[in-house]
Amino acid sequence: MSQFDAEQLNRIRFLLTDVDDTLTSDGLILPDTLAMIYRLEEAGIHVIPITGACAGWCDHMARAWPVSAVIGENGAFHMRRSDKGFERCDWTQEAQMRSDQAEVKALIESLILPAYPGLSLAADQPYRLADVAIDIGQDARLDQAQVAEIIERLHQRGINARASSIHINAWRGSFSKYAMAVKLLYDLYGLSGAQLQEQVAFVGDSANDETMFEGLSCTFGVANIARALPYMKHRPAEVLSQPMGAGFVELGERLLAARA
């Protein structure tokens, strides 16, 4: 049952969305999903992917997709096309991000990977600016108990760590998906306070999205979030009936219908 009426949905000007298993379906972005991003942008609803994906992937999304901006590596930076050209805004200085990343990577390679045979860093690790990604569901498969154990071991060493459907992302620093979303929406659009709660929606699929579910009022999970809900403290206000990219399309249709 819907938690939001047409009047509430009509006020939404920004749709922030996770990427893997929210926009994508089994690793692919399907035609209907991509078309919905175009339709939303044309209707005046800014689509902003907010993802744990690496800087390399985010560069492509920001340049090639019909989106207003992209937040990457769990809030380490945002990228966008603008009248001034292509812009990247980092949470902190790149030298600091690189130094913190090297420290986290060395710890994971020495203490975490040897403890779990077959565990490895994500294939896109060379294209990351700030965080370290461990593959748990992209090219490898790890059960939820092992994922929770690894995250706890990282937390014990003072490292931020969250699990998406495909990676454990680990980093040092105060950035998060929500913190960078607030910064971007204020810096670029002047949103703050009540405006964030009235004009911004978010849709995601995993525990990696908990800061967004906690921070915003209008939040959704695609149907495949069901597998992660038992491990989450902060949950979406509503779970959609369709999974992955189809769930994104379902939400998009509701937003467009509210504006009709």
TORDO-866158 format. One record per residue (C-alpha): chain; residue number from 1; x negated, y, z. Coordinates in nm, 2 decimals, always signed. Each point is the difference from the previous one (the first is absolute). Layout:
! TORDO-866158
[rec "A",NUM,[X,Y,Z]] ...
***
This chain:
! TORDO-866158
[rec "A",1,[+0.00,+0.00,+0.00]] [rec "A",2,[-0.13,+0.34,-0.09]] [rec "A",3,[-0.14,+0.22,+0.28]] [rec "A",4,[+0.01,+0.32,-0.21]] [rec "A",5,[+0.30,+0.17,-0.17]] [rec "A",6,[-0.01,+0.18,-0.33]] [rec "A",7,[-0.03,+0.34,+0.16]] [rec "A",8,[-0.32,-0.11,+0.18]] [rec "A",9,[-0.14,-0.16,-0.31]] [rec "A",10,[+0.08,+0.31,-0.21]] [rec "A",11,[-0.24,+0.20,+0.22]] [rec "A",12,[-0.30,-0.22,-0.09]] [rec "A",13,[-0.26,+0.18,-0.21]] [rec "A",14,[-0.29,-0.23,+0.06]] [rec "A",15,[-0.02,-0.38,-0.02]] [rec "A",16,[-0.32,-0.13,+0.15]] [rec "A",17,[-0.06,-0.37,-0.09]] [rec "A",18,[-0.24,-0.28,+0.07]] [rec "A",19,[-0.14,-0.16,-0.31]] [rec "A",20,[-0.09,-0.37,+0.04]] [rec "A",21,[+0.31,-0.21,+0.02]] [rec "A",22,[+0.22,+0.31,+0.02]] [rec "A",23,[-0.06,+0.16,-0.34]] [rec "A",24,[-0.16,-0.31,-0.14]] [rec "A",25,[+0.16,-0.34,-0.03]] [rec "A",26,[-0.25,-0.29,+0.03]] [rec "A",27,[-0.28,+0.24,-0.09]] [rec "A",28,[+0.17,+0.16,-0.30]] [rec "A",29,[+0.19,+0.33,-0.04]] [rec "A",30,[+0.31,-0.10,-0.20]] [rec "A",31,[+0.16,+0.22,-0.27]] [rec "A",32,[+0.31,+0.08,+0.21]] [rec "A",33,[-0.22,+0.11,+0.29]] [rec "A",34,[-0.22,+0.23,-0.21]] [rec "A",35,[+0.31,+0.14,-0.17]] [rec "A",36,[+0.15,+0.08,+0.34]] [rec "A",37,[-0.30,+0.20,+0.10]] [rec "A",38,[+0.05,+0.21,-0.32]] [rec "A",39,[+0.37,+0.04,+0.07]] [rec "A",40,[-0.06,+0.11,+0.35]] [rec "A",41,[-0.26,+0.26,-0.09]] [rec "A",42,[+0.22,+0.13,-0.28]] [rec "A",43,[+0.28,+0.04,+0.26]] [rec "A",44,[-0.22,+0.21,+0.22]] [rec "A",45,[-0.09,-0.27,+0.25]] [rec "A",46,[-0.38,-0.01,+0.04]] [rec "A",47,[-0.13,-0.35,+0.01]] [rec "A",48,[-0.32,-0.04,+0.21]] [rec "A",49,[-0.16,-0.34,+0.03]] [rec "A",50,[-0.17,-0.04,+0.34]] [rec "A",51,[-0.21,-0.31,+0.01]] [rec "A",52,[-0.29,-0.19,+0.14]] [rec "A",53,[-0.13,-0.04,-0.36]] [rec "A",54,[-0.36,+0.11,-0.08]] [rec "A",55,[-0.10,+0.34,-0.14]] [rec "A",56,[-0.06,-0.16,-0.34]] [rec "A",57,[+0.36,-0.13,-0.03]] [rec "A",58,[+0.13,+0.33,+0.14]] [rec "A",59,[-0.19,+0.20,-0.26]] [rec "A",60,[+0.18,-0.20,-0.27]] [rec "A",61,[+0.34,+0.04,+0.16]] [rec "A",62,[-0.03,+0.37,+0.04]] [rec "A",63,[-0.12,+0.05,-0.35]] [rec "A",64,[+0.22,-0.25,-0.19]] [rec "A",65,[+0.32,-0.03,+0.20]] [rec "A",66,[+0.29,+0.25,+0.00]] [rec "A",67,[-0.06,+0.09,+0.37]] [rec "A",68,[-0.06,+0.32,+0.19]] [rec "A",69,[-0.29,-0.12,+0.20]] [rec "A",70,[-0.16,-0.32,+0.14]] [rec "A",71,[-0.11,-0.06,+0.36]] [rec "A",72,[-0.26,-0.28,+0.02]] [rec "A",73,[-0.20,-0.22,+0.23]] [rec "A",74,[+0.26,+0.05,+0.28]] [rec "A",75,[-0.03,+0.37,+0.01]] [rec "A",76,[-0.37,+0.06,-0.07]] [rec "A",77,[+0.08,+0.23,-0.29]] [rec "A",78,[+0.26,+0.12,-0.25]] [rec "A",79,[-0.04,+0.05,-0.37]] [rec "A",80,[+0.22,+0.18,-0.26]] [rec "A",81,[+0.01,+0.17,-0.34]] [rec "A",82,[+0.04,+0.38,+0.03]] [rec "A",83,[-0.02,+0.31,-0.21]] [rec "A",84,[-0.36,+0.02,+0.11]] [rec "A",85,[-0.08,-0.35,-0.12]] [rec "A",86,[-0.04,-0.32,+0.20]] [rec "A",87,[-0.03,+0.06,+0.38]] [rec "A",88,[-0.10,-0.22,+0.29]] [rec "A",89,[+0.04,+0.11,+0.37]] [rec "A",90,[-0.18,-0.21,+0.26]] [rec "A",91,[+0.10,-0.03,+0.37]] [rec "A",92,[-0.36,+0.07,+0.10]] [rec "A",93,[-0.33,+0.06,-0.18]] [rec "A",94,[-0.10,-0.28,-0.24]] [rec "A",95,[-0.34,-0.05,+0.17]] [rec "A",96,[+0.18,-0.07,+0.33]] [rec "A",97,[+0.24,-0.24,-0.17]] [rec "A",98,[-0.28,-0.19,-0.17]] [rec "A",99,[-0.20,-0.03,+0.33]] [rec "A",100,[+0.30,-0.13,+0.19]] [rec "A",101,[+0.08,-0.24,-0.28]] [rec "A",102,[-0.35,-0.14,+0.00]] [rec "A",103,[+0.01,-0.06,+0.37]] [rec "A",104,[+0.34,-0.18,-0.02]] [rec "A",105,[-0.11,-0.21,-0.30]] [rec "A",106,[-0.32,-0.11,+0.18]] [rec "A",107,[+0.20,-0.11,+0.30]] [rec "A",108,[+0.26,-0.19,-0.20]] [rec "A",109,[-0.27,-0.18,-0.20]] [rec "A",110,[-0.20,-0.10,+0.31]] [rec "A",111,[+0.28,-0.09,+0.24]] [rec "A",112,[+0.33,-0.05,-0.18]] [rec "A",113,[-0.07,-0.17,-0.34]] [rec "A",114,[-0.22,-0.28,+0.15]] [rec "A",115,[+0.27,-0.10,+0.25]] [rec "A",116,[+0.25,-0.07,-0.28]] [rec "A",117,[-0.12,-0.23,-0.27]] [rec "A",118,[+0.11,+0.12,-0.35]] [rec "A",119,[+0.08,+0.35,+0.13]] [rec "A",120,[-0.14,+0.28,-0.21]] [rec "A",121,[+0.02,+0.37,-0.07]] [rec "A",122,[+0.25,+0.11,-0.26]] [rec "A",123,[-0.11,+0.00,-0.36]] [rec "A",124,[+0.05,+0.38,-0.02]] [rec "A",125,[-0.23,+0.08,+0.30]] [rec "A",126,[-0.27,+0.16,-0.23]] [rec "A",127,[+0.26,+0.26,-0.10]] [rec "A",128,[+0.10,+0.11,+0.35]] [rec "A",129,[-0.11,+0.33,+0.16]] [rec "A",130,[+0.09,-0.04,+0.36]] [rec "A",131,[+0.14,-0.33,+0.11]] [rec "A",132,[-0.09,-0.37,-0.01]] [rec "A",133,[+0.26,-0.25,-0.14]] [rec "A",134,[+0.01,-0.37,+0.09]] [rec "A",135,[+0.18,-0.22,-0.25]] [rec "A",136,[+0.29,-0.18,+0.17]] [rec "A",137,[+0.26,-0.03,-0.28]] [rec "A",138,[-0.14,+0.12,-0.34]] [rec "A",139,[-0.24,-0.26,-0.11]] [rec "A",140,[+0.00,-0.20,+0.33]] [rec "A",141,[+0.27,-0.11,+0.26]] [rec "A",142,[-0.03,+0.05,+0.37]] [rec "A",143,[+0.28,-0.09,+0.25]] [rec "A",144,[+0.15,+0.27,+0.23]] [rec "A",145,[-0.15,-0.14,+0.31]] [rec "A",146,[-0.35,+0.04,-0.15]] [rec "A",147,[+0.08,+0.35,-0.12]] [rec "A",148,[+0.11,+0.10,+0.34]] [rec "A",149,[-0.31,-0.15,+0.16]] [rec "A",150,[-0.23,+0.19,-0.24]] [rec "A",151,[+0.18,+0.33,+0.06]] [rec "A",152,[-0.03,-0.05,+0.38]] [rec "A",153,[-0.37,-0.07,-0.03]] [rec "A",154,[-0.05,+0.32,-0.20]] [rec "A",155,[+0.21,+0.21,+0.24]] [rec "A",156,[-0.21,-0.13,+0.29]] [rec "A",157,[-0.30,+0.16,-0.17]] [rec "A",158,[+0.17,+0.33,-0.04]] [rec "A",159,[+0.08,-0.04,-0.37]] [rec "A",160,[+0.34,+0.09,-0.15]] [rec "A",161,[+0.15,-0.30,-0.18]] [rec "A",162,[+0.33,-0.07,-0.17]] [rec "A",163,[+0.13,-0.28,-0.22]] [rec "A",164,[+0.18,+0.05,-0.33]] [rec "A",165,[+0.14,-0.28,-0.20]] [rec "A",166,[-0.34,-0.05,-0.17]] [rec "A",167,[-0.27,+0.15,+0.22]] [rec "A",168,[-0.12,+0.08,+0.35]] [rec "A",169,[-0.12,+0.36,-0.02]] [rec "A",170,[-0.25,+0.11,+0.26]] [rec "A",171,[-0.15,+0.34,+0.06]] [rec "A",172,[-0.13,+0.26,+0.25]] [rec "A",173,[+0.16,+0.34,+0.02]] [rec "A",174,[+0.33,+0.17,+0.09]] [rec "A",175,[+0.17,-0.03,-0.34]] [rec "A",176,[+0.30,-0.21,-0.07]] [rec "A",177,[+0.27,-0.02,-0.26]] [rec "A",178,[+0.23,+0.22,+0.20]] [rec "A",179,[-0.26,+0.26,+0.10]] [rec "A",180,[-0.11,+0.05,-0.36]] [rec "A",181,[+0.36,+0.01,-0.12]] [rec "A",182,[+0.08,+0.28,+0.25]] [rec "A",183,[-0.31,+0.19,-0.11]] [rec "A",184,[+0.08,-0.04,-0.38]] [rec "A",185,[+0.36,+0.10,+0.04]] [rec "A",186,[-0.09,+0.31,+0.20]] [rec "A",187,[-0.30,+0.11,-0.20]] [rec "A",188,[+0.17,-0.04,-0.34]] [rec "A",189,[+0.37,+0.05,+0.07]] [rec "A",190,[+0.02,+0.18,+0.33]] [rec "A",191,[+0.20,-0.27,+0.17]] [rec "A",192,[-0.01,-0.03,+0.38]] [rec "A",193,[+0.21,-0.10,+0.30]] [rec "A",194,[+0.37,-0.06,-0.09]] [rec "A",195,[-0.07,+0.02,-0.37]] [rec "A",196,[-0.21,-0.31,+0.01]] [rec "A",197,[+0.28,-0.19,+0.16]] [rec "A",198,[+0.27,+0.13,-0.24]] [rec "A",199,[-0.18,+0.01,-0.33]] [rec "A",200,[-0.24,-0.30,+0.00]] [rec "A",201,[+0.07,-0.37,-0.03]] [rec "A",202,[-0.24,-0.29,+0.01]] [rec "A",203,[+0.02,-0.36,-0.12]] [rec "A",204,[-0.25,-0.27,+0.08]] [rec "A",205,[-0.05,-0.37,+0.06]] [rec "A",206,[-0.24,-0.08,+0.28]] [rec "A",207,[-0.15,+0.08,+0.34]] [rec "A",208,[-0.25,+0.23,-0.18]] [rec "A",209,[+0.30,+0.24,-0.04]] [rec "A",210,[+0.09,+0.03,+0.37]] [rec "A",211,[-0.13,+0.35,+0.05]] [rec "A",212,[+0.24,+0.11,-0.28]] [rec "A",213,[+0.29,-0.19,+0.16]] [rec "A",214,[-0.08,+0.16,+0.33]] [rec "A",215,[-0.05,+0.35,-0.12]] [rec "A",216,[+0.29,+0.05,-0.24]] [rec "A",217,[+0.38,-0.04,+0.04]] [rec "A",218,[+0.10,-0.11,-0.35]] [rec "A",219,[-0.19,-0.32,-0.05]] [rec "A",220,[+0.06,-0.32,-0.19]] [rec "A",221,[-0.15,-0.34,-0.04]] [rec "A",222,[+0.02,-0.21,-0.31]] [rec "A",223,[+0.15,-0.34,+0.07]] [rec "A",224,[-0.33,-0.18,+0.02]] [rec "A",225,[-0.09,+0.20,+0.31]] [rec "A",226,[+0.20,-0.27,+0.19]] [rec "A",227,[-0.32,-0.21,+0.03]] [rec "A",228,[-0.18,+0.28,+0.18]] [rec "A",229,[+0.28,+0.13,+0.23]] [rec "A",230,[-0.08,-0.25,+0.29]] [rec "A",231,[-0.35,+0.15,+0.01]] [rec "A",232,[+0.10,+0.37,-0.01]] [rec "A",233,[+0.07,+0.24,+0.28]] [rec "A",234,[+0.14,+0.27,-0.22]] [rec "A",235,[+0.25,-0.11,-0.27]] [rec "A",236,[+0.18,+0.17,-0.29]] [rec "A",237,[+0.34,+0.15,+0.07]] [rec "A",238,[+0.15,-0.22,-0.28]] [rec "A",239,[-0.11,-0.31,-0.19]] [rec "A",240,[+0.10,+0.00,-0.36]] [rec "A",241,[+0.17,-0.30,-0.16]] [rec "A",242,[-0.26,-0.05,-0.28]] [rec "A",243,[-0.38,-0.08,+0.03]] [rec "A",244,[-0.31,+0.17,-0.13]] [rec "A",245,[+0.05,+0.22,-0.31]] [rec "A",246,[+0.37,-0.08,-0.03]] [rec "A",247,[+0.04,+0.13,+0.35]] [rec "A",248,[-0.16,+0.33,-0.10]] [rec "A",249,[+0.24,+0.02,-0.30]] [rec "A",250,[+0.29,-0.07,+0.23]] [rec "A",251,[-0.10,+0.29,+0.23]] [rec "A",252,[-0.06,+0.22,-0.30]] [rec "A",253,[+0.35,-0.06,-0.14]] [rec "A",254,[+0.15,+0.10,+0.33]] [rec "A",255,[-0.20,+0.32,+0.01]] [rec "A",256,[+0.10,+0.09,-0.35]] [rec "A",257,[+0.37,-0.09,+0.06]] [rec "A",258,[+0.00,+0.23,+0.30]] [rec "A",259,[-0.11,+0.29,-0.22]] [rec "A",260,[+0.25,-0.08,-0.28]] 
***
